[in-house]
Amino acid sequence: MKPLSLTMSAFGPFAAKQTVDFTKLGENPLFLINGPTGAGKTTLLDAICFALYGKTTGDEREGSQMRCDMADDALLTEIEFSFILSGNIYRIRRVPEQPRAKKSGEGYTVQKPEAQLYCGNIQGQESLLVAAKVSEATAEIESLTGLDVDQFRQVMVLPQGKFRQLLMADSKEREKIFSQLFQTHIYRRIEDKLKQQSSQIRKLVEEKRNRRAGVLQSTELASDEVLTAELQQLSKQVDEIEQQKDNVASCLVKLHQEFEQAQQLDTDFKKLAALKLEFKVLYEQEQHIELLQQQVSLGQQAATLAPLLVSKQQREQECLAAQQVSQQAQTQLEKALKSLEQSHSRQPQMAEAEVEQAQCAVQLEQLEGLKPQFLIVQRQQEKLKGVNKQLHEKQIEIDQLSSELKRVLSNRQAGQGQLIELKQQASALLDIQQRQSELQRISEQFQQWRAKSIEVSEHRKQLSELKEQGIKIKQQRADSQQFLHQVQFRWHAGQAAKLAAELKHGEPCAVCGSLEHPAPAIAELQIPTEQELEAAQAKLTQNQERYTQAQSDYRNIRQRAEEALVQCEQQRDLIGHYAESSLEQIQQEQQHLALEFTKAKDAQQQWEQVNSQIEQWLSQEQTLQNNLETQRAQLHAEKEQVNHLQGQLQQLHQALPSDLASVDAFNQRTQGIQQHLVKLNDKLQKMRQSHLDAEKSAEAAKASVAVTQVSLVQANDALTKAAALLTEHLLKSAFEDELQLTAAYLKEEQMSQLRQKVDVYQQQKLSLSAQIEPLAQRLENRESPKLATLKEHISSYEVQQQDILQCWQERSGRLTHLQQTLKQLDMLDGELIKLEQEYSVIGTLSDVANGVTANKVSLQRFVLSVLLDDVLIEASQRLQMMSKGRYRLLRKEERAKGNKASGLELEVEDAYTSKVRPVATLSGGESFMAALAMALGLSEVVQAYAGGIKLDTLFIDEGFGSLDQDSLELAIRTLMDLQSSGRMIGVISHVSEMKEQLTTRLDILKSSTGSEIRHVLP
């Protein structure tokens, strides 16, 4: 990624719009960002980092805190950054959250954060990638660059005070950075996949084992051996029980056969006894059957005489019926004559009704002549009634309008009074908004000041602890040094004693060459070994390193404490007297202002609503007044119309008869006469019809009497003839009179039933004889069987069979269950063997890939360690050049203590001491050179591996002031070499030598109205 341009508006110390055109600095420039303290040098890096990720390089200030206090209210704080990446030109615009002036009206509103990302080409064509959402823009930038904000700060920007982070990162942090840079996530996925497969296999093995234990536990047996032994025992028991079951079943079959034969014999004996009893009953019915036969014979004779008897009986019925009809005709004639006589007596009443009918017709004709006048009166009355109704409704409407007018007038007067009060409340809205904005700024700065105060306290506490620790370590170093001197002295004294022990009289000394040895050395103390001497030396070296590290830590913490204290004092100056308050008090004041703001805002809205309502009430008042006047005029006109109609009705009533003063009286009289006339007509019609009916009835009754007399004579003659014929035939038969004949007569159905009874009796008698004779011959000389004894034998064997069957079912069921269990165990054992074989491969691969080994190096960390070695080779070349061959960076290959991940820690080899020590022991300037060398080496290796990430830009903020003159020249030479390979490098520094050597500059000019940027080219 290479920057093209950077535009800042009201950002940091830049009050106006400032643009940095990186293309003016040349192709792959090495340029200096120069300016006084506080001018805004680091702000340039903050702007680039904020444009890309929405955060600053130091991550100490939010985007909402970057607005310039000196900027014009109309100017929006925003950053626009253009850069080229992979042949495409990208442009991103980002706006932080900030208060801005309202477009209409007074006061401020909150500008929400937003971001737009465009992708274009050299021809100037652009396409929108992200429209406004901040998180989407950040995610897209991370996808394009392959770096998140923390990684961007560590490999492309070395912020002020942050250059040691990449150098001092532990294995875990460095693994995260390098995996993103070199795109080694595939190895991590391989680790996770193997770990997942291994876990699944372990889980399956555990499930299979638990299932096998559950299967075996269901048999309530302790082991497979006990299961096998019980299977063999049960198999023998089941065979023996099956033999017993078959024997009992055979005996039961024989007993059931004997019982069936005995049952058949017992049935035959019972059947013979029943047949004999039935035959005896039939024999006792023989006399009754003979009587039935005689009754059938008499019935046949009576059947031949029955027609003559029936004929006589019919003639008797006909004669009786003729007599009854003749009597009824005579009675009817008497009634008809009596009705005719009554009709003749009602003739005078009929004449009176005819006269009254004529009088009613005349009266009705007279009333019809008056009907038109009464119709006129009725119409006038209905019209008057309608007008009175309209008059009443109009009066109600006028009353409603008056009431509504009073209500509107009252509301308007009350609203005008409320309007004055609301306007006074809403007038404080602008002042409250300004106080809220100021108090919000103070609240944020108060929290920052309190956080810095806590940080200062923590630093002071750490300094106190480090000071005490340093004193202890210094004492330990002195003790180690004194102990080493003692051990060395004892060791040298021991060596002299050893040489003295080997001296011989007359032989020269190996040290001084003397032949005489007057006072040879004697070992007064125990001589230390070389191992003890080396251990004492190592202890001293260790304490020396600890003391050096403690001094370095103390200096770093003290520097941080001083910086935090300065920032704390600055924050305190900004909040003024609020420093004596608490955050709760400020928040309470904010809450109070928020309530006042809400009340004022509500009052303003209510004022607008009430003002609008008053205008509506004025309009309603005018409309109601006009409607009321109109309705009153209409009411007066309707009252005049009522008076006119009442006068007309009075004149019409005077022209009508006095007894018919109203239309209702006229209608009632007309209806009364009409109803009376209808009754008279109906009465006359009924009287005339009654007289005519009486005359007809008399004539019909006389004719009916004559006809019935003739029919009676004919019926008597027929009866006499039928009686004589019946008497003649009775004398010739076995019957003495009609009574005997009637008693002996039977119907055909009765005759058939009697014959059937006789025939059934004869058939039953023959059938019983045919059954008794062969059965008696078969049972001759045989005895009845004893069924109870046989049942007892069968029951005994069935109980025995049930016991054996239950025992067989229990043993057989247990045998089947154990056999199935054995099959399941064999199947599970086979599956477990396969899973264990699979786990022996997958599990081993998973342990190796995930670092579950002695060295605790995972697959990804192993790959990254190889890549880190390449980076360290490149970095060491530059570090050796900048340190004049003294330092070289190495990867620590020793395993870390405990469970801490290892494999990516760094060490530095010191050529002056020929020792390897932690990178934390480097001084501030040495750390800067090492961090710079790491960043440059990382850039080379990442692009060499073509991992999709281009690190062709580097910004360095301060750090050069910690270098001496020679190291500074070497660092600048290294940056120039890097520039010549196609990199853009920007350096922020106060060092005057940097300004002399780097003629391409961006000068930041500081003023009271805001900083400005000027391009300085050679």
GIRA-V476379 format. One record per run of one state. SS is the DSSP state (A for helix, B for strand, O for the rest). FROM is the first residue (numbers start at 1). TO is the last residue. Records with the same first field share a line. If there is no record, write none. Layout:
SS->FROM-TO ; FROM-TO
//
This chain:
O->1-1 ; 12-13 ; 26-29 ; 36-40 ; 54-62 ; 66-66 ; 68-77 ; 86-87 ; 96-97 ; 102-107 ; 112-113 ; 121-125 ; 131-133 ; 146-148 ; 156-156 ; 159-163 ; 169-170 ; 183-184 ; 219-223 ; 285-285 ; 346-346 ; 427-428 ; 502-529 ; 581-582 ; 655-662 ; 733-737 ; 745-747 ; 779-786 ; 850-858 ; 883-886 ; 892-905 ; 911-914 ; 922-923 ; 945-952 ; 958-959 ; 963-964 ; 981-983 ; 989-991 ; 998-1000 ; 1006-1011 ; 1017-1018
B->2-11 ; 14-21 ; 30-35 ; 67-67 ; 78-85 ; 88-95 ; 98-101 ; 108-111 ; 114-120 ; 126-130 ; 157-158 ; 887-891 ; 906-910 ; 915-918 ; 953-957 ; 984-988 ; 1001-1005 ; 1012-1016
A->22-25 ; 41-53 ; 63-65 ; 134-145 ; 149-155 ; 164-168 ; 171-182 ; 185-218 ; 224-284 ; 286-345 ; 347-426 ; 429-501 ; 530-580 ; 583-654 ; 663-732 ; 738-744 ; 748-778 ; 787-849 ; 859-882 ; 919-921 ; 924-944 ; 960-962 ; 965-980 ; 992-997
//
